[in-house]
């Protein structure tokens, strides 16, 4: 497979829906709404990840506290 063919079939990164600090002047009301919805979903995902890590930390702390 040639380099050109590899480039064609290579996975492409997902388009970025929003960049923090990006200029918002040229976005429509609908585009702003879409970005807000996407960012809310991302915040929820981050909060779930944080809660899972906090639970793991608490479990480990309880284990090592009782193991001593």
Backbone bond lengths (Angstrom), bond angles and torsions (degrees), N, CA, C in turn:
res aa  C-N    CA-C-N  psi(-1)  N-CA   C-N-CA  omega(-1)  CA-C   N-CA-C  phi
1 X - - - 1.455 - - 1.533 107.91 -
2 X 1.309 116.26 131.11 1.463 120.52 -178.93 1.527 110.40 -76.39
3 X 1.308 115.36 165.71 1.474 121.59 178.97 1.527 110.37 -59.70
4 X 1.342 117.12 -40.22 1.469 121.07 178.77 1.521 111.42 -62.54
5 X 1.337 116.26 -41.22 1.461 120.14 178.70 1.526 110.90 -67.34
6 X 1.333 116.40 -37.64 1.461 120.06 177.24 1.530 110.22 -61.78
7 X 1.332 116.90 -42.14 1.457 121.09 179.29 1.526 111.48 -62.84
8 X 1.318 116.55 -39.14 1.461 120.88 -178.50 1.522 110.73 -65.86
9 X 1.333 116.93 -40.54 1.450 121.26 -174.31 1.530 113.66 -94.51
10 X 1.314 117.26 -2.92 1.465 120.28 179.61 1.531 109.88 -68.18
11 X 1.337 116.60 142.30 1.465 118.11 177.49 1.521 110.72 -63.22
12 X 1.286 115.51 140.51 1.462 121.08 179.61 1.526 108.92 -99.41
13 X 1.320 117.03 142.27 1.464 118.32 176.59 1.529 110.15 -65.85
14 X 1.313 115.74 149.10 1.466 120.28 177.61 1.524 108.85 -63.26
15 X 1.321 117.28 142.22 1.467 118.52 178.63 1.523 110.43 -64.11
16 X 1.301 115.03 142.36 1.451 120.63 178.16 1.517 108.22 -78.79
17 X 1.327 115.79 124.63 1.456 118.43 -179.23 1.524 110.81 -81.40
18 X 1.328 116.52 -28.27 1.453 118.33 -179.65 1.520 109.75 -154.76
19 X 1.304 114.89 143.39 1.449 122.08 174.94 1.521 106.66 -116.30
20 X 1.331 116.67 126.31 1.462 120.81 -179.65 1.529 109.00 -57.68
21 X 1.321 116.24 130.50 1.457 121.99 179.48 1.518 114.11 86.39
22 X 1.317 116.69 0.95 1.468 121.61 -178.42 1.531 110.56 -64.43
23 X 1.319 116.44 147.45 1.467 121.35 175.26 1.529 109.06 -63.05
24 X 1.311 116.83 135.74 1.457 121.15 -177.38 1.524 113.36 -110.29
25 X 1.315 116.80 -4.07 1.463 121.99 -174.09 1.526 114.13 -57.02
26 X 1.314 117.25 -35.73 1.460 120.20 -173.85 1.525 113.69 -93.32
27 X 1.336 118.01 2.84 1.456 121.00 -179.08 1.523 110.49 -87.28
28 X 1.322 115.54 144.05 1.471 120.19 177.03 1.519 109.80 -79.38
29 X 1.305 116.99 168.97 1.461 122.40 177.01 1.534 109.23 -59.67
30 X 1.333 116.77 -40.41 1.459 120.90 179.93 1.535 110.71 -65.03
31 X 1.317 116.53 -43.22 1.464 119.80 179.08 1.528 110.97 -63.44
32 X 1.310 116.67 -40.32 1.461 120.08 177.47 1.529 110.13 -61.89
33 X 1.327 116.65 -42.77 1.456 121.12 178.29 1.523 112.05 -61.66
34 X 1.331 117.03 -41.88 1.462 121.31 178.18 1.525 110.87 -62.94
35 X 1.296 116.76 -41.51 1.462 120.52 179.98 1.521 111.02 -67.87
36 X 1.322 116.55 -40.72 1.469 119.99 177.44 1.526 109.95 -60.47
37 X 1.323 117.34 -45.13 1.466 121.30 179.41 1.527 110.48 -61.87
38 X 1.323 117.75 -44.02 1.466 121.34 -179.59 1.529 110.62 -64.43
39 X 1.321 116.40 -40.98 1.464 119.78 179.82 1.523 111.28 -68.24
40 X 1.318 117.85 -36.75 1.472 120.51 176.21 1.525 110.61 -62.30
41 X 1.329 117.11 -43.04 1.469 120.61 177.31 1.529 110.48 -61.39
42 X 1.313 115.94 -41.43 1.462 119.82 -179.98 1.526 110.57 -66.10
43 X 1.320 117.81 -39.91 1.463 121.10 177.01 1.524 109.96 -61.38
44 X 1.317 117.61 -43.57 1.467 120.91 177.93 1.529 110.74 -61.10
45 X 1.314 117.23 -41.33 1.469 121.30 178.92 1.519 110.68 -63.81
46 X 1.327 116.68 -42.91 1.459 121.10 178.58 1.521 111.38 -64.49
47 X 1.332 116.54 -40.72 1.466 120.11 178.97 1.526 111.13 -64.22
48 X 1.344 117.65 -40.16 1.469 120.43 177.19 1.527 110.65 -63.56
49 X 1.320 117.14 -41.10 1.462 120.54 178.79 1.531 110.54 -64.56
50 X 1.316 116.78 -41.68 1.462 120.06 178.82 1.521 110.86 -64.09
51 X 1.341 117.14 -43.59 1.463 120.81 178.96 1.528 111.02 -61.56
52 X 1.326 116.93 -40.41 1.467 120.46 178.87 1.527 110.44 -64.22
53 X 1.311 117.32 -41.82 1.462 120.67 179.20 1.526 111.06 -67.45
54 X 1.341 116.96 -39.36 1.458 120.03 177.44 1.524 110.70 -63.77
55 X 1.321 117.01 -39.78 1.465 120.82 178.46 1.526 110.41 -64.86
56 X 1.329 117.51 -41.96 1.464 121.09 177.39 1.519 110.81 -62.39
57 X 1.303 115.64 -42.62 1.467 120.19 179.68 1.525 110.34 -63.22
58 X 1.324 117.12 -44.00 1.465 121.29 -179.85 1.528 110.75 -64.48
59 X 1.324 116.59 -39.96 1.466 120.60 178.15 1.524 110.46 -63.49
60 X 1.312 116.59 -45.49 1.467 120.53 179.58 1.525 110.33 -64.19
61 X 1.310 117.38 -43.15 1.460 120.77 -179.87 1.522 110.44 -62.42
62 X 1.321 117.46 -41.96 1.468 120.89 178.89 1.530 110.31 -65.62
63 X 1.315 117.59 -40.05 1.456 121.39 -179.92 1.524 110.85 -62.95
64 X 1.335 115.68 -49.80 1.461 118.61 -176.62 1.522 112.20 -72.00
65 X 1.309 116.72 -26.09 1.473 119.80 177.19 1.527 109.50 -68.42
66 X 1.343 117.25 -40.90 1.459 120.83 -178.99 1.522 111.04 -80.61
67 X 1.333 117.81 -23.36 1.462 120.93 -178.71 1.523 111.84 -76.67
68 X 1.302 117.94 -18.25 1.472 121.20 -177.30 1.488 112.64 -75.72
